[in-house]
Amino acid sequence: NIPTSIPSSLLSNIPTSIPSHEPSSLPSIISTGKPSSLPSNIPTRIPSHAPSSLSSNIPSTIPTTSISGHPSSSPSLIPSQSPTLHPSYQPSASTPITTFFVTGGIFEGADRIGLEKRLETLPTSDGEWLFHLGDFNNVSLHDCPASTYTDFSNLFNHSSVPVYLLPGDSEWNNCANPTSAWENWVTYLSKYDAQHWNNALDHTVKRDTHNAGNFAFLHRKVQYIGINLVGGIVHNQTEREKRHEGTLRWVEEEVARNVDDIELVVIVGNAEPSDDNGDFFKPLFTADDRWGKKLLYIHESNERSQLRRHFDGDKHILMLGVEVGLWPPLQVQVDVMKGGLKIDRSKWYTEPPSKSPTPSISPTEDTAKEP
């Protein structure tokens, strides 16, 4: 039980019961199962089964397979090979709110002054895109020549945000030659957003192959659908009914495609609901019940912009009539997490410095929140 004063030249298979006061020059071949009270000067090549109760200044040459209860005093110089198996408790920040602009009609007088510069300086932080509801042509002054469409294109392509354009009756069926007018619209203005802002879009826009005025895209759990729905002169009732039927079918297909990924459906068109287009809206409102989603329809209005809730007695349907031909455009904010909609006529906007006179704007704001 007493160690010899001179170490043996042979290795013993049995460890001594009392440790020596000086570490050996070679590590022990046999594991004792217990950590020593003092750390050795030479790191072991085989990790212990349990972590040491004392910290070491020298890392082991072989990594341990268990998680240490205490972090090391120095960062590792080599990154780990595998990702963590457990997610963090704090999720990354997300932005469930979407903001966009809506306008339309003819800009005249003070609202037309400096419109190119105003479009160029439209704050991208206040809106991601601009819906234009059509009716930019004055049929009493212009018989829908090609220049009307190119002039509009050259004006609104100044916009700092993508512009999604809807057909209006003043550029199509109210023209003296509606066939020629529609050809002009398709030639110069269909896919208007892709022509000028394709690289700025962070979502995929789908087009209706049967109707150039229809488009759709999914963005932050909201299905946006632009439709070719106009008022005005009816030249062929049968053609109009078939067009409405085709548009309704396309809307239902687009919603059904993404129904599990959306909380709200936003449809944008030129004409407001009426008896003349009831063949489209009545089935649409029935379809909304099947979808089980909230529906917002945005349309042009000759009156002050207004957001109407529980339209036609349905708590899931909202109507937004937009007064057009005014600057700044209406701002719409959609919050799918809280189920809220907010419209702002002008409070959001600050006119950039200009030598041109600025119009007087009476601010309006409305908010709708579904239970």
Sequence and secondary structure as in RCSB ss.txt:
>XXXX:A:sequence
NIPTSIPSSLLSNIPTSIPSHEPSSLPSIISTGKPSSLPSNIPTRIPSHAPSSLSSNIPSTIPTTSISGHPSSSP
SLIPSQSPTLHPSYQPSASTPITTFFVTGGIFEGADRIGLEKRLETLPTSDGEWLFHLGDFNNVSLHDCPASTYT
DFSNLFNHSSVPVYLLPGDSEWNNCANPTSAWENWVTYLSKYDAQHWNNALDHTVKRDTHNAGNFAFLHRKVQYI
GINLVGGIVHNQTEREKRHEGTLRWVEEEVARNVDDIELVVIVGNAEPSDDNGDFFKPLFTADDRWGKKLLYIHE
SNERSQLRRHFDGDKHILMLGVEVGLWPPLQVQVDVMKGGLKIDRSKWYTEPPSKSPTPSISPTEDTAKEP
>XXXX:A:secstr
    SS  SS  SS  SS  SS  SS  SS  SS  SS  SS  SS  SS  SS  SS  SS  SS  SS  SS 
 SS  SS  SS  SS      EEEEEEE S   GGGTTTHHHHHHT  TTS S EEE S    TTT    HHHHH
HHHHHHTT SS EEE   GGGTTTSSSHHHHHHHHHHHHTTHHHHHHGGG  S  EE TT TT EEEEETTEEEE
E     S  S HHHHHHHHHHHHHHHHHHHHHHGGG SEEEEE SS   GGGHHHHHHHHHHHHHHT EEEEEEE
ESS  EEESSGGG TTEEEEEEE S SS EEEEEETTTTEEEEESSTT      SS        EEEEE  
